[in-house]
Amino acid sequence: MAYYTYILKSCIDGGYYYGHTKDTNNRLQKHNSGKVRSTKSRKPFVLHYVEEFETKSEAYLQEMFFKSAEGKNYLRQRQII
């Protein structure tokens, strides 16, 4: 089964949210329906970027990388964010 690291972009403030999941469509729906406390006030979101991994731990590590200063620089250099 595949796991995904994803980046959502808020249509309200243009900010990004980083996460990992097994089902990106279901997760996006939860964010947009207000069921995720940390993104409730910034909805709606669009799926901005996705990477696929074989294991949950790989997806989680990539999420943590994206949240780091080095990861944000990586994303900016590749014009992802």
Helices and strands as residue ranges (DSSP letters): E 3-10, E 16-21, H 24-32, G 37-42, E 45-53, H 56-67, H 69-77
